[in-house]
Structures are given as C-alpha cells and as structure tokens.
Amino acid sequence: MSECCAKKQKHREQTEYRSLINRLNRIEGQVRGIKNMLDTDAYCTDIITQVSAVQAALNSFNKELLSSHIHSCVAENIRQGNNEVIDELVATLQKLMK
C-alpha cells in the first residue's frame, strides 16, 4: 500500500484538508444554530428546514470525501493488485445508501 493510504490512514494535501475542515465548520455552525432555534422556541417547520440543510451539507461532505477516497486510496490499491478495497468501497456505499 502506498504512503497515501498506509495503515488505514491517509495524508491529505493542505487544500483538501482545508476544504473538508471548512465544510465541517459550516456544518457545526448550522447545528449550533438549530440548538439556538430550540432555545428560542423557533417554529417547528423552521427547525426542520434547518435540519434538512444540515443533512444536505453532510451529504456534500461525504461526496467530496468519497470522491477523494476513490481517486486516491481505491485507485492506488487496485493498481497494486489489492482488489479487497473494492469490497470495502461497496460496504461503504451501502452504509451511505441506508
């Protein structure tokens, strides 16, 4: 296995890392906003709308991370003849599609 994905860890380039962290920071802010809405007795439909936005943001985060994983770790493992990574990818996709 390459250095990029050795021991079930992956070194991320700074641009990828920053992009993922920025997304998570925005999601964290959205979740705090939902908590504040509860604290201030916001209307249920408004809270549900914000929860839906958080779910969409998490889905976008997963898409970005999954794309990076496929282009780096999965591709690298397949090139090296480690086809077990395909089963791992299928299992991951099945978890995402629940």
C-alpha positions as CSV (number, residue, x, y, z in Angstrom):
1,M,0.0,0.0,0.0
2,S,1.2,3.5,-0.7
3,E,2.1,6.1,1.8
4,C,-1.1,7.9,1.0
5,C,-3.3,5.2,2.5
6,A,-0.9,3.2,4.6
7,K,-2.3,1.6,7.8
8,K,-5.9,2.8,7.1
9,Q,-4.7,6.4,7.3
10,K,-4.4,9.0,4.6
11,H,-2.2,12.0,4.3
12,R,-4.3,14.8,2.8
13,E,-3.0,17.7,0.8
14,Q,-3.5,21.0,2.5
15,T,-6.1,22.1,0.0
16,E,-8.2,19.0,0.5
17,Y,-7.8,19.3,4.3
18,R,-8.9,22.9,4.4
19,S,-11.9,22.3,2.2
20,L,-13.1,19.5,4.4
21,I,-12.5,21.4,7.6
22,N,-14.3,24.5,6.2
23,R,-17.3,22.3,5.3
24,L,-17.3,20.8,8.8
25,N,-17.0,24.2,10.4
26,R,-20.0,25.4,8.5
27,I,-22.0,22.3,9.5
28,E,-21.0,22.8,13.1
29,G,-22.3,26.3,12.9
30,Q,-25.6,25.2,11.4
31,V,-26.0,22.6,14.2
32,R,-25.4,25.3,16.8
33,G,-27.9,27.4,15.0
34,I,-30.5,24.7,15.3
35,K,-29.8,24.4,19.0
36,N,-30.3,28.1,19.3
37,M,-33.6,27.8,17.5
38,L,-34.7,25.3,20.1
39,D,-33.6,27.5,22.9
40,T,-35.6,30.4,21.5
41,D,-38.7,28.4,20.8
42,A,-38.5,28.7,17.0
43,Y,-41.3,27.3,14.9
44,C,-41.0,23.5,14.2
45,T,-41.1,23.9,10.4
46,D,-38.3,26.4,10.5
47,I,-36.2,24.0,12.6
48,I,-37.0,21.0,10.3
49,T,-35.9,23.2,7.3
50,Q,-32.5,23.8,9.0
51,V,-32.1,20.2,9.9
52,S,-32.7,19.3,6.2
53,A,-30.0,21.9,5.3
54,V,-27.5,20.2,7.7
55,Q,-28.3,16.8,6.2
56,A,-27.6,18.2,2.7
57,A,-24.4,19.7,3.9
58,L,-23.3,16.4,5.4
59,N,-24.2,14.6,2.1
60,S,-22.0,17.1,0.3
61,F,-19.2,16.5,2.7
62,N,-19.5,12.7,2.1
63,K,-19.5,13.2,-1.7
64,E,-16.3,15.2,-1.6
65,L,-14.6,12.8,0.8
66,L,-15.7,9.7,-1.1
67,S,-14.5,11.2,-4.4
68,S,-11.1,11.9,-3.0
69,H,-11.0,8.3,-1.5
70,I,-11.9,6.7,-4.8
71,H,-9.4,8.8,-6.8
72,S,-6.6,8.2,-4.3
73,C,-6.8,5.2,-2.0
74,V,-9.1,3.0,-4.0
75,A,-7.3,3.6,-7.3
76,E,-3.9,3.1,-5.7
77,N,-4.9,-0.2,-4.1
78,I,-6.4,-1.5,-7.4
79,R,-3.2,-0.5,-9.3
80,Q,-1.2,-2.5,-6.7
81,G,-3.5,-5.6,-7.1
82,N,-5.3,-5.2,-3.8
83,N,-8.9,-5.8,-5.0
84,E,-10.2,-6.2,-1.4
85,V,-10.5,-2.4,-1.5
86,I,-13.5,-2.9,-3.8
87,D,-15.4,-4.8,-1.2
88,E,-14.6,-2.1,1.3
89,L,-15.9,0.5,-1.1
90,V,-19.1,-1.4,-1.7
91,A,-19.6,-1.7,2.0
92,T,-19.1,2.0,2.4
93,L,-21.5,2.8,-0.3
94,Q,-24.1,0.5,1.2
95,K,-23.8,2.4,4.5
96,L,-24.3,5.7,2.7
97,M,-27.4,4.5,1.0
98,K,-29.3,3.5,4.1
